[in-house]
Amino acid sequence: MHKFMRAIGFSSLTDRRAQQGLITDIILNASHRTYTSNGDETILAEFCEDFAEDMGIAVCGEFDENDKFTYDYFYPYLRGHGISSCEDVSVERHADKESYAGVCDDIKVGVSLIFYLQNMVPYVKAQNEDLLPIRGTTLTLSGLSLKGNIILPISKNEKQRQKVQKAAMNRNQLIDAARRGDEDAIESLTLEDMDTYTAISKKILTEDVFSLVDTYFMPYGVECDQYSVMGEILEIDLRVNRVTGEEIYVMRLSCNDLQFDVCINRQDLYGEPLVGRRFKGIVWMQGYINFPTSL
């Protein structure tokens, strides 16, 4: 059983027989199906069924030469909206199954952002037709969370907000220059980090860490596509799983200037989410590559 199923409203689905029945129903009645060649005699297939707006379950497998479908694996998903990043994305296949991980080096995050690829069929199709690498793609990120907390925001006036935005823009420019080998930019970033460390070391003795750190985005655990995040809530939507009736919060977050959607079961969220407050939790990051041409 995929542990993130409860994030889309299947917290009570623990029986293996019920799981197989759900998978069979998705294969027979899927609202969205995609196929592509996966060799000389096999067809790679993905069946998706939404159980609330833009969230559901994807079932993946193969058709053999006798048109017989063999189920391989399934995963829950949340389709994000908007553009999270315009940086180029590289993709690698997982070792154990026909699924893929994407890597995006966005300077806003500060680390190589690794995510679970949602639209693998267009990528495999482009790979088989020798169209890679495809330039000019954009990335839409989303996350599933099993536990989270709502934290009050840091009070800032408009002048302070503009100052923070200007500082973030300058830092991103320095990081971009440092990546190109600019020694002055590397030195400036090093000095800036030292000053930040010194200032925080003094303030942390008398102030709470969450009053000093506005947002963060950090790798979590041993699985490379899971992150510990804290971000400002920009939008909130409460959706209902049409099968189980469980309520799901979908929040759009701004985290280190990176915007993405996160869904969490209402019973797993501690606190009342409101626009302007902050969400803190662990998320399984997924991504949808927006290709410039139809594949």
C-alpha positions as CSV (number, residue, x, y, z in Angstrom):
1,M,0.0,0.0,0.0
2,H,1.4,3.4,-1.0
3,K,1.7,5.4,2.3
4,F,0.7,8.7,0.6
5,M,-2.8,7.3,-0.3
6,R,-4.2,9.0,2.9
7,A,-3.1,12.4,1.5
8,I,-5.8,12.2,-1.2
9,G,-8.5,10.8,1.1
10,F,-7.9,7.0,1.3
11,S,-6.8,6.8,5.0
12,S,-9.0,3.8,5.7
13,L,-7.9,1.8,2.6
14,T,-5.6,-0.8,4.3
15,D,-7.0,-4.1,3.0
16,R,-5.1,-5.6,0.1
17,R,-8.3,-7.0,-1.5
18,A,-10.0,-3.6,-1.4
19,Q,-6.8,-2.1,-2.9
20,Q,-6.9,-4.6,-5.8
21,G,-10.6,-3.9,-6.4
22,L,-9.9,-0.1,-6.6
23,I,-7.0,-0.7,-9.0
24,T,-9.2,-2.9,-11.2
25,D,-11.9,-0.2,-11.3
26,I,-9.4,2.4,-12.3
27,I,-8.1,0.3,-15.2
28,L,-11.7,-0.4,-16.4
29,N,-13.1,3.1,-15.9
30,A,-10.2,5.5,-16.1
31,S,-11.0,9.1,-17.1
32,H,-7.6,9.6,-18.7
33,R,-5.4,7.0,-20.5
34,T,-2.0,7.4,-22.1
35,Y,0.0,4.9,-24.1
36,T,3.4,4.6,-25.8
37,S,5.6,2.0,-27.3
38,N,8.0,0.4,-24.8
39,G,9.8,-2.0,-27.0
40,D,9.2,-4.2,-30.1
41,E,6.3,-6.1,-28.5
42,T,5.1,-4.1,-25.5
43,I,3.0,-1.0,-24.9
44,L,3.5,1.1,-21.8
45,A,0.1,2.3,-20.4
46,E,-1.0,4.6,-17.6
47,F,-4.6,4.8,-16.4
48,C,-5.6,7.9,-14.2
49,E,-8.8,8.4,-12.3
50,D,-9.6,11.6,-10.3
51,F,-11.4,11.2,-7.0
52,A,-11.5,14.9,-6.3
53,E,-10.6,17.9,-8.4
54,D,-7.0,17.4,-9.9
55,M,-6.2,14.5,-7.5
56,G,-6.4,10.8,-7.9
57,I,-4.6,7.6,-8.6
58,A,-2.5,6.5,-11.5
59,V,-2.1,2.8,-12.4
60,C,0.9,1.9,-14.6
61,G,1.7,-1.3,-16.5
62,E,2.3,-2.9,-19.9
63,F,0.3,-4.5,-22.7
64,D,2.0,-7.5,-24.3
65,E,1.8,-8.8,-27.9
66,N,-1.5,-10.6,-27.0
67,D,-3.1,-7.3,-25.8
68,K,-3.0,-8.6,-22.2
69,F,-2.4,-5.9,-19.5
70,T,0.1,-6.6,-16.7
71,Y,-0.2,-4.3,-13.7
72,D,3.1,-3.0,-12.4
73,Y,2.5,-0.3,-9.8
74,F,0.2,2.6,-8.8
75,Y,0.7,6.0,-7.1
76,P,-1.5,8.9,-5.8
77,Y,-1.1,12.2,-7.5
78,L,-2.0,15.9,-7.2
79,R,-1.9,17.9,-10.4
80,G,-0.5,21.4,-9.7
81,H,-1.4,24.5,-11.5
82,G,0.8,27.4,-12.7
83,I,4.5,27.4,-13.4
84,S,6.9,26.6,-10.6
85,S,10.1,26.8,-12.5
86,C,11.4,27.6,-16.0
87,E,14.8,25.9,-15.6
88,D,15.7,22.9,-17.7
89,V,14.9,19.5,-16.2
90,S,16.8,16.3,-16.5
91,V,15.1,12.9,-16.0
92,E,16.4,9.5,-14.9
93,R,14.6,6.2,-14.7
94,H,14.2,4.5,-11.3
95,A,16.1,1.2,-11.0
96,D,13.2,-1.1,-9.9
97,K,10.4,-0.1,-12.2
98,E,9.3,1.9,-15.2
99,S,9.0,5.2,-13.3
100,Y,11.1,8.3,-13.5
101,A,12.7,11.0,-11.3
102,G,13.2,14.5,-12.5
103,V,16.0,16.9,-11.4
104,C,15.7,20.7,-11.6
105,D,18.5,23.1,-10.6
106,D,16.5,26.1,-9.7
107,I,18.6,28.9,-8.0
108,K,15.6,29.9,-5.8
109,V,15.8,26.6,-3.9
110,G,19.5,26.4,-3.3
111,V,19.6,22.6,-3.8
112,S,19.0,20.2,-6.7
113,L,15.3,19.7,-6.6
114,I,14.4,16.0,-7.2
115,F,10.8,15.1,-7.9
116,Y,8.6,12.1,-9.0
117,L,7.7,12.6,-12.6
118,Q,3.9,12.5,-13.2
119,N,3.7,12.6,-17.0
120,M,6.2,9.8,-17.8
121,V,4.5,8.6,-21.0
122,P,5.2,11.8,-23.0
123,Y,8.8,11.7,-21.8
124,V,9.2,8.0,-22.8
125,K,7.6,8.8,-26.2
126,A,10.1,11.6,-26.8
127,Q,12.9,9.3,-25.7
128,N,11.9,6.6,-28.1
129,E,11.6,9.1,-31.0
130,D,15.1,10.5,-30.1
131,L,13.8,14.0,-29.4
132,L,15.7,14.5,-26.2
133,P,16.9,16.8,-24.9
134,I,13.9,19.1,-25.3
135,R,14.6,22.7,-24.5
136,G,12.1,25.4,-23.4
137,T,10.2,23.2,-21.0
138,T,8.6,24.5,-17.8
139,L,7.8,22.6,-14.6
140,T,4.7,22.5,-12.5
141,L,5.3,21.1,-9.0
142,S,3.0,19.6,-6.4
143,G,3.3,17.8,-3.1
144,L,1.5,15.3,-1.0
145,S,1.8,15.5,2.8
146,L,0.9,13.1,5.6
147,K,1.3,15.5,8.5
148,G,1.5,19.3,8.8
149,N,1.2,22.3,11.1
150,I,-0.1,25.8,10.6
151,I,2.1,28.5,11.9
152,L,1.4,32.2,12.3
153,P,3.2,34.6,9.8
154,I,6.0,37.0,10.6
155,S,4.5,40.5,10.7
156,K,6.0,42.6,7.9
157,N,5.0,45.9,6.5
158,E,5.1,46.7,2.8
159,K,8.6,48.4,3.0
160,Q,10.0,45.3,4.7
161,R,8.4,43.0,2.1
162,Q,10.0,45.0,-0.7
163,K,13.3,44.8,1.1
164,V,13.1,41.0,1.4
165,Q,12.2,40.6,-2.3
166,K,15.1,42.9,-3.4
167,A,17.5,40.9,-1.2
168,A,16.2,37.6,-2.6
169,M,16.6,38.9,-6.2
170,N,20.2,40.1,-5.5
171,R,21.1,36.7,-4.0
172,N,19.7,34.8,-6.9
173,Q,21.7,37.0,-9.3
174,L,24.9,36.3,-7.2
175,I,24.2,32.5,-7.2
176,D,23.7,32.6,-11.0
177,A,27.0,34.5,-11.4
178,A,28.7,32.1,-9.1
179,R,27.6,29.1,-11.1
180,R,29.3,30.7,-14.1
181,G,32.5,30.9,-12.2
182,D,32.4,34.6,-11.1
183,E,34.9,34.7,-8.1
184,D,33.6,38.0,-6.8
185,A,30.1,36.5,-6.6
186,I,31.4,33.4,-4.8
187,E,33.2,35.7,-2.3
188,S,30.1,37.9,-1.8
189,L,27.9,34.8,-1.1
190,T,30.4,33.4,1.4
191,L,30.6,36.7,3.3
192,E,26.8,37.0,3.3
193,D,26.4,33.5,4.7
194,M,28.9,34.2,7.4
195,D,27.1,37.4,8.4
196,T,23.8,35.6,8.4
197,Y,25.2,32.8,10.6
198,T,26.6,35.4,13.1
199,A,23.3,37.3,13.3
200,I,21.2,34.2,13.8
201,S,23.5,32.8,16.4
202,K,23.0,35.9,18.5
203,K,19.2,36.2,18.0
204,I,18.5,32.5,18.5
205,L,19.4,32.9,22.2
206,T,16.4,35.1,22.9
207,E,14.0,34.6,19.9
208,D,12.1,31.6,18.5
209,V,13.6,30.1,15.3
210,F,10.3,30.4,13.4
211,S,10.3,34.2,14.0
212,L,13.7,34.4,12.3
213,V,13.2,31.9,9.5
214,D,10.3,32.9,7.2
215,T,10.3,29.9,4.8
216,Y,12.6,27.0,4.1
217,F,13.0,24.1,1.7
218,M,15.2,21.2,2.8
219,P,15.7,17.5,1.8
220,Y,14.2,15.1,4.3
221,G,15.1,11.5,5.1
222,V,16.8,9.0,2.8
223,E,14.3,9.3,-0.1
224,C,15.5,12.0,-2.5
225,D,12.1,13.3,-3.5
226,Q,10.8,14.1,0.0
227,Y,11.4,17.5,1.6
228,S,10.8,19.4,4.8
229,V,9.1,22.7,3.9
230,M,7.7,25.8,5.4
231,G,6.0,28.2,3.1
232,E,3.4,31.0,3.1
233,I,-0.1,30.0,2.1
234,L,-1.3,31.9,-1.0
235,E,-4.5,30.0,-1.8
236,I,-6.6,27.4,0.0
237,D,-9.2,25.0,-1.3
238,L,-11.1,22.3,0.6
239,R,-12.0,19.3,-1.6
240,V,-13.8,16.0,-0.9
241,N,-12.9,12.5,-2.0
242,R,-16.0,11.3,-3.8
243,V,-15.5,7.7,-2.7
244,T,-14.5,8.0,0.9
245,G,-16.0,11.4,1.7
246,E,-12.8,12.6,3.4
247,E,-11.9,16.2,3.2
248,I,-8.6,17.3,1.7
249,Y,-6.9,20.7,2.0
250,V,-5.1,21.9,-1.2
251,M,-2.9,24.8,-0.4
252,R,-0.7,26.9,-2.8
253,L,2.6,27.7,-1.0
254,S,5.3,30.2,-1.6
255,C,8.5,28.7,-0.3
256,N,11.9,30.3,-1.0
257,D,10.1,32.2,-3.9
258,L,9.1,28.7,-5.3
259,Q,5.4,28.3,-5.7
260,F,3.7,24.9,-5.7
261,D,0.5,23.1,-4.5
262,V,0.3,20.8,-1.5
263,C,-2.6,18.5,-0.5
264,I,-3.1,17.0,3.0
265,N,-5.9,15.1,4.6
266,R,-7.9,17.5,6.9
267,Q,-7.5,15.1,9.8
268,D,-3.6,15.2,9.4
269,L,-3.4,19.0,9.6
270,Y,-2.9,20.7,13.0
271,G,-4.3,24.2,12.9
272,E,-6.6,26.3,10.8
273,P,-5.1,27.2,7.4
274,L,-5.7,30.8,6.2
275,V,-4.1,32.9,3.4
276,G,-1.0,34.6,4.9
277,R,-0.3,31.9,7.5
278,R,2.5,29.4,7.0
279,F,2.3,25.6,6.4
280,K,5.1,23.5,7.9
281,G,5.4,19.8,7.0
282,I,7.0,16.9,5.1
283,V,6.0,16.6,1.4
284,W,6.5,14.0,-1.3
285,M,7.4,16.2,-4.3
286,Q,5.9,15.5,-7.7
287,G,6.4,17.3,-11.0
288,Y,4.7,17.7,-14.4
289,I,6.9,18.7,-17.3
290,N,5.2,21.1,-19.6
291,F,6.7,20.2,-23.0
292,P,6.7,23.0,-25.7
293,T,5.2,20.7,-28.3
294,S,2.5,18.1,-28.1
295,L,4.0,14.6,-27.7
